[in-house]
Amino acid sequence: MIRYVALLRGVNLGGRCPLRMIDLKTIADELSLGAARTFLASGNVLLTSNRTEDSLRNELEKHLRQHMARDVRVVLRTADALENVVAGNPFTNVASSAVQVFFLNEAPPANLLETVTIRDDERIATGTREVYVAYGERGIGRSRLHIPAAETGTARNMNTVARLAELAREM
């Protein structure tokens, strides 16, 4: 069985797109996914499956669409891939709460930095299928940074990513 972490985009943010985590676990159970466990209310679920990443993502998105009557994007990472994201953090000298990882389903474009707008003192680096952002003095809450390539992905702060990697390792 492959250990996966599914990251849902845009659920439970500011009251739009509400999804109870018990419903997310129920969806995972209905799909016969093993060891399903949610973490936080931001759309994180740890699970096991023998399905390929693409197949699993498509099934989860289909069932979420049926449950919520709207499209919800899902990004998957294996436990090992999530460990690599944590190990690949180029901003270890910044507080983990100030580093966001934008998870994508594909590699970031080679010209990513050229497409970024409204950049202030944020620092940006790319990973295999991630974009790391270290927020400066304005912080995450007041940053106006716009990364077009990240619009199809979902972000988690490094504290959450590290905890998810730990929980996935323990599965």
NORVENFEN-V73335 format. One record per run of one state. SS is the DSSP state (H for helix, E for strand, L for the rest). FROM is the first residue (numbers start at 1). TO is the last residue. If there is no record, write none. Layout:
{{SS:FROM:TO} {SS:FROM:TO}}
This chain:
{{L:1:1} {E:2:8} {L:9:12} {E:13:13} {L:14:15} {E:16:16} {L:17:20} {H:21:30} {L:31:33} {E:34:38} {L:39:43} {E:44:49} {L:50:52} {H:53:68} {L:69:73} {E:74:78} {H:79:87} {L:88:95} {H:96:98} {E:99:103} {L:104:111} {H:112:115} {L:116:116} {E:117:117} {L:118:122} {E:123:126} {L:127:129} {E:130:134} {L:135:138} {H:139:142} {L:143:145} {E:146:146} {L:147:147} {H:148:152} {L:153:153} {E:154:157} {H:158:170} {L:171:171}}
